[in-house]
Amino acid sequence: MLGDNIRRMRSYSNITKTRLALMVKIGRPLLNRIENGTADIRLSVIAKLADSLATTPDFLLTKHSDEDIRAEIEQREVSAPAPAMRHARLY
């Protein structure tokens, strides 16, 4: 469920595995195992993945239909700044 949600959110957002792994600061092999459901994953990594995908850990950990995931992506695109801008400092 977690891996499938991450894979679908990443895919529907046109984010490559390499890019997401860099955003979360994990190796691509670990991301592959997470998406395949074969990795033991720390909550801190789930939180970083959720942040990078502009969602919540709860959303990633709950079963969703494709329509739910697409709606979550559409909602974040309307209401949230781009991931790179969320942490930018305003002077």
N, CA and C atoms as an extended XYZ file, in Angstrom:
273
Properties=species:S:1:pos:R:3:atomname:S:1:resname:S:1:resid:I:1 pbc="F F F"
N         0.823       -1.188        0.000 N   MET     1
C         0.000        0.000        0.000 CA  MET     1
C         0.872        1.258        0.000 C   MET     1
N         1.796        1.386        0.964 N   LEU     2
C         2.671        2.556        1.034 CA  LEU     2
C         3.471        2.707       -0.252 C   LEU     2
N         4.133        1.633       -0.656 N   GLY     3
C         4.961        1.692       -1.859 CA  GLY     3
C         4.149        2.006       -3.097 C   GLY     3
N         2.973        1.411       -3.196 N   ASP     4
C         2.106        1.656       -4.342 CA  ASP     4
C         1.644        3.107       -4.368 C   ASP     4
N         1.282        3.660       -3.214 N   ASN     5
C         0.873        5.070       -3.155 CA  ASN     5
C         2.023        5.983       -3.566 C   ASN     5
N         3.225        5.703       -3.076 N   ILE     6
C         4.387        6.526       -3.430 CA  ILE     6
C         4.644        6.443       -4.927 C   ILE     6
N         4.636        5.228       -5.472 N   ARG     7
C         4.895        5.046       -6.900 CA  ARG     7
C         3.867        5.791       -7.745 C   ARG     7
N         2.582        5.657       -7.390 N   ARG     8
C         1.544        6.323       -8.183 CA  ARG     8
C         1.620        7.839       -8.050 C   ARG     8
N         1.843        8.348       -6.844 N   MET     9
C         1.953        9.807       -6.677 CA  MET     9
C         3.158       10.338       -7.446 C   MET     9
N         4.272        9.621       -7.373 N   ARG    10
C         5.477       10.037       -8.089 CA  ARG    10
C         5.229       10.012       -9.593 C   ARG    10
N         4.648        8.930      -10.064 N   SER    11
C         4.395        8.768      -11.490 CA  SER    11
C         3.413        9.813      -12.018 C   SER    11
N         2.289       10.000      -11.338 N   TYR    12
C         1.284       10.967      -11.778 CA  TYR    12
C         1.802       12.402      -11.692 C   TYR    12
N         2.817       12.630      -10.856 N   SER    13
C         3.417       13.962      -10.720 CA  SER    13
C         4.602       14.155      -11.659 C   SER    13
N         4.877       13.147      -12.481 N   ASN    14
C         6.007       13.191      -13.421 CA  ASN    14
C         7.340       13.420      -12.720 C   ASN    14
N         7.533       12.744      -11.599 N   ILE    15
C         8.793       12.802      -10.862 CA  ILE    15
C         9.488       11.458      -11.057 C   ILE    15
N        10.733       11.488      -11.494 N   THR    16
C        11.473       10.242      -11.679 CA  THR    16
C        11.892        9.668      -10.331 C   THR    16
N        12.219        8.387      -10.334 N   LYS    17
C        12.722        7.757       -9.108 CA  LYS    17
C        14.007        8.439       -8.656 C   LYS    17
N        14.867        8.743       -9.610 N   THR    18
C        16.136        9.392       -9.269 CA  THR    18
C        15.890       10.740       -8.616 C   THR    18
N        14.986       11.531       -9.179 N   ARG    19
C        14.702       12.856       -8.626 CA  ARG    19
C        14.110       12.753       -7.221 C   ARG    19
N        13.142       11.853       -7.029 N   LEU    20
C        12.533       11.711       -5.705 CA  LEU    20
C        13.564       11.234       -4.687 C   LEU    20
N        14.400       10.290       -5.072 N   ALA    21
C        15.446        9.810       -4.161 CA  ALA    21
C        16.366       10.956       -3.753 C   ALA    21
N        16.724       11.814       -4.695 N   LEU    22
C        17.565       12.974       -4.378 CA  LEU    22
C        16.832       13.948       -3.461 C   LEU    22
N        15.555       14.171       -3.701 N   MET    23
C        14.774       15.085       -2.868 CA  MET    23
C        14.711       14.597       -1.423 C   MET    23
N        14.607       13.283       -1.247 N   VAL    24
C        14.453       12.693        0.083 CA  VAL    24
C        15.812       12.364        0.708 C   VAL    24
N        16.856       12.410       -0.126 N   LYS    25
C        18.226       12.090        0.311 CA  LYS    25
C        18.350       10.630        0.731 C   LYS    25
N        17.810        9.762       -0.148 N   ILE    26
C        17.992        8.321        0.007 CA  ILE    26
C        18.510        7.788       -1.323 C   ILE    26
N        19.047        6.590       -1.312 N   GLY    27
C        19.515        5.981       -2.549 CA  GLY    27
C        18.355        5.478       -3.393 C   GLY    27
N        18.577        5.465       -4.699 N   ARG    28
C        17.538        4.961       -5.594 CA  ARG    28
C        17.217        3.489       -5.319 C   ARG    28
N        18.224        2.651       -4.983 N   PRO    29
C        17.880        1.257       -4.650 CA  PRO    29
C        16.907        1.153       -3.465 C   PRO    29
N        17.073        2.013       -2.459 N   LEU    30
C        16.137        2.001       -1.331 CA  LEU    30
C        14.752        2.427       -1.792 C   LEU    30
N        14.676        3.455       -2.631 N   LEU    31
C        13.370        3.886       -3.145 CA  LEU    31
C        12.720        2.756       -3.941 C   LEU    31
N        13.505        2.030       -4.729 N   ASN    32
C        12.962        0.875       -5.459 CA  ASN    32
C        12.353       -0.136       -4.496 C   ASN    32
N        13.068       -0.443       -3.416 N   ARG    33
C        12.570       -1.415       -2.438 CA  ARG    33
C        11.326       -0.888       -1.713 C   ARG    33
N        11.306        0.418       -1.435 N   ILE    34
C        10.122        1.012       -0.795 CA  ILE    34
C         8.913        0.858       -1.712 C   ILE    34
N         9.077        1.220       -2.980 N   GLU    35
C         7.969        1.134       -3.928 CA  GLU    35
C         7.536       -0.313       -4.158 C   GLU    35
N         8.482       -1.249       -4.060 N   ASN    36
C         8.157       -2.668       -4.237 CA  ASN    36
C         7.622       -3.308       -2.963 C   ASN    36
N         7.669       -2.577       -1.850 N   GLY    37
C         7.159       -3.091       -0.585 CA  GLY    37
C         8.089       -4.056        0.116 C   GLY    37
N         9.382       -4.014       -0.210 N   THR    38
C        10.332       -4.952        0.390 CA  THR    38
C        11.310       -4.289        1.350 C   THR    38
N        11.148       -3.011        1.624 N   ALA    39
C        12.081       -2.292        2.499 CA  ALA    39
C        11.461       -2.055        3.866 C   ALA    39
N        12.287       -2.155        4.885 N   ASP    40
C        11.902       -1.662        6.207 CA  ASP    40
C        12.185       -0.168        6.168 C   ASP    40
N        11.196        0.625        6.472 N   ILE    41
C        11.329        2.068        6.287 CA  ILE    41
C        11.045        2.793        7.595 C   ILE    41
N        11.873        3.758        7.888 N   ARG    42
C        11.702        4.567        9.101 CA  ARG    42
C        10.614        5.617        8.885 C   ARG    42
N         9.977        5.982        9.976 N   LEU    43
C         8.942        7.014        9.909 CA  LEU    43
C         9.508        8.326        9.381 C   LEU    43
N        10.753        8.633        9.722 N   SER    44
C        11.361        9.878        9.240 CA  SER    44
C        11.463        9.886        7.717 C   SER    44
N        11.709        8.737        7.107 N   VAL    45
C        11.779        8.653        5.642 CA  VAL    45
C        10.380        8.799        5.051 C   VAL    45
N         9.389        8.203        5.692 N   ILE    46
C         8.005        8.364        5.225 CA  ILE    46
C         7.616        9.840        5.273 C   ILE    46
N         8.000       10.529        6.331 N   ALA    47
C         7.697       11.960        6.455 CA  ALA    47
C         8.379       12.756        5.350 C   ALA    47
N         9.630       12.429        5.035 N   LYS    48
C        10.347       13.136        3.961 CA  LYS    48
C         9.720       12.845        2.603 C   LYS    48
N         9.322       11.597        2.380 N   LEU    49
C         8.649       11.255        1.126 CA  LEU    49
C         7.335       12.022        1.003 C   LEU    49
N         6.563       12.062        2.071 N   ALA    50
C         5.294       12.795        2.055 CA  ALA    50
C         5.530       14.269        1.761 C   ALA    50
N         6.524       14.860        2.413 N   ASP    51
C         6.834       16.269        2.191 CA  ASP    51
C         7.240       16.506        0.740 C   ASP    51
N         8.075       15.638        0.203 N   SER    52
C         8.532       15.793       -1.179 CA  SER    52
C         7.398       15.622       -2.179 C   SER    52
N         6.404       14.826       -1.821 N   LEU    53
C         5.252       14.617       -2.697 CA  LEU    53
C         4.088       15.547       -2.343 C   LEU    53
N         4.337       16.485       -1.431 N   ALA    54
C         3.349       17.494       -1.015 CA  ALA    54
C         2.062       16.857       -0.500 C   ALA    54
N         2.232       15.859        0.353 N   THR    55
C         1.081       15.218        0.983 CA  THR    55
C         1.440       14.921        2.432 C   THR    55
N         0.660       14.090        3.088 N   THR    56
C         0.914       13.756        4.488 CA  THR    56
C         1.324       12.290        4.617 C   THR    56
N         2.044       11.959        5.682 N   PRO    57
C         2.349       10.541        5.914 CA  PRO    57
C         1.069        9.701        5.996 C   PRO    57
N         0.036       10.242        6.621 N   ASP    58
C        -1.233        9.525        6.736 CA  ASP    58
C        -1.791        9.161        5.368 C   ASP    58
N        -1.707       10.097        4.416 N   PHE    59
C        -2.212        9.814        3.073 CA  PHE    59
C        -1.420        8.681        2.438 C   PHE    59
N        -0.098        8.692        2.601 N   LEU    60
C         0.731        7.639        2.011 CA  LEU    60
C         0.461        6.275        2.641 C   LEU    60
N         0.068        6.269        3.902 N   LEU    61
C        -0.119        5.013        4.633 CA  LEU    61
C        -1.541        4.455        4.548 C   LEU    61
N        -2.409        5.121        3.804 N   THR    62
C        -3.806        4.709        3.682 CA  THR    62
C        -4.081        4.271        2.249 C   THR    62
N        -4.866        3.220        2.096 N   LYS    63
C        -5.189        2.724        0.754 CA  LYS    63
C        -6.053        3.738        0.009 C   LYS    63
N        -5.683        3.989       -1.273 N   HIS    64
C        -6.412        4.959       -2.096 CA  HIS    64
C        -6.597        4.431       -3.509 C   HIS    64
N        -7.676        4.863       -4.130 N   SER    65
C        -7.898        4.573       -5.545 CA  SER    65
C        -7.061        5.538       -6.381 C   SER    65
N        -6.940        5.238       -7.658 N   ASP    66
C        -6.240        6.156       -8.561 CA  ASP    66
C        -6.903        7.530       -8.554 C   ASP    66
N        -8.224        7.551       -8.482 N   GLU    67
C        -8.949        8.822       -8.472 CA  GLU    67
C        -8.607        9.631       -7.225 C   GLU    67
N        -8.496        8.963       -6.080 N   ASP    68
C        -8.116        9.651       -4.836 CA  ASP    68
C        -6.731       10.276       -4.967 C   ASP    68
N        -5.816        9.529       -5.548 N   ILE    69
C        -4.440       10.025       -5.677 CA  ILE    69
C        -4.392       11.200       -6.645 C   ILE    69
N        -5.093       11.088       -7.754 N   ARG    70
C        -5.113       12.206       -8.710 CA  ARG    70
C        -5.758       13.443       -8.079 C   ARG    70
N        -6.802       13.262       -7.292 N   ALA    71
C        -7.449       14.391       -6.610 CA  ALA    71
C        -6.494       15.031       -5.608 C   ALA    71
N        -5.725       14.220       -4.887 N   GLU    72
C        -4.735       14.747       -3.933 CA  GLU    72
C        -3.680       15.575       -4.661 C   GLU    72
N        -3.227       15.092       -5.812 N   ILE    73
C        -2.228       15.821       -6.596 CA  ILE    73
C        -2.814       17.131       -7.105 C   ILE    73
N        -4.029       17.092       -7.629 N   GLU    74
C        -4.675       18.318       -8.117 CA  GLU    74
C        -4.859       19.323       -6.995 C   GLU    74
N        -5.264       18.854       -5.827 N   GLN    75
C        -5.468       19.748       -4.685 CA  GLN    75
C        -4.162       20.415       -4.283 C   GLN    75
N        -3.089       19.665       -4.224 N   ARG    76
C        -1.809       20.245       -3.805 CA  ARG    76
C        -1.290       21.230       -4.839 C   ARG    76
N        -1.546       20.970       -6.134 N   GLU    77
C        -1.081       21.888       -7.169 CA  GLU    77
C        -1.793       23.227       -7.076 C   GLU    77
N        -3.030       23.218       -6.632 N   VAL    78
C        -3.806       24.445       -6.497 CA  VAL    78
C        -3.448       25.187       -5.214 C   VAL    78
N        -3.247       24.442       -4.125 N   SER    79
C        -3.120       25.086       -2.819 CA  SER    79
C        -1.714       25.186       -2.258 C   SER    79
N        -0.760       24.430       -2.782 N   ALA    80
C         0.579       24.414       -2.177 CA  ALA    80
C         1.623       24.928       -3.151 C   ALA    80
N         2.640       25.627       -2.627 N   PRO    81
C         3.752       26.015       -3.483 CA  PRO    81
C         4.535       24.781       -3.900 C   PRO    81
N         5.340       24.926       -4.930 N   ALA    82
C         6.183       23.825       -5.392 CA  ALA    82
C         7.082       23.351       -4.259 C   ALA    82
N         7.428       22.046       -4.216 N   PRO    83
C         8.258       21.527       -3.126 CA  PRO    83
C         9.539       22.313       -2.902 C   PRO    83
N        10.178       22.750       -3.960 N   ALA    84
C        11.428       23.492       -3.806 CA  ALA    84
C        11.194       24.842       -3.139 C   ALA    84
N        10.000       25.386       -3.271 N   MET    85
C         9.714       26.709       -2.726 CA  MET    85
C         9.178       26.662       -1.302 C   MET    85
N         8.686       25.503       -0.860 N   ARG    86
C         8.097       25.421        0.478 CA  ARG    86
C         9.084       25.799        1.565 C   ARG    86
N        10.361       25.512        1.333 N   HIS    87
C        11.352       25.749        2.370 CA  HIS    87
C        12.225       26.965        2.079 C   HIS    87
N        11.872       27.703        1.045 N   ALA    88
C        12.655       28.893        0.712 CA  ALA    88
C        12.428       29.969        1.766 C   ALA    88
N        13.466       30.671        2.068 N   ARG    89
C        13.353       31.767        3.038 CA  ARG    89
C        12.915       33.033        2.320 C   ARG    89
N        12.054       33.747        2.956 N   LEU    90
C        11.612       35.020        2.405 CA  LEU    90
C        12.309       36.131        3.164 C   LEU    90
N        12.957       37.016        2.451 N   TYR    91
C        13.686       38.118        3.086 CA  TYR    91
C        13.028       39.431        2.765 C   TYR    91
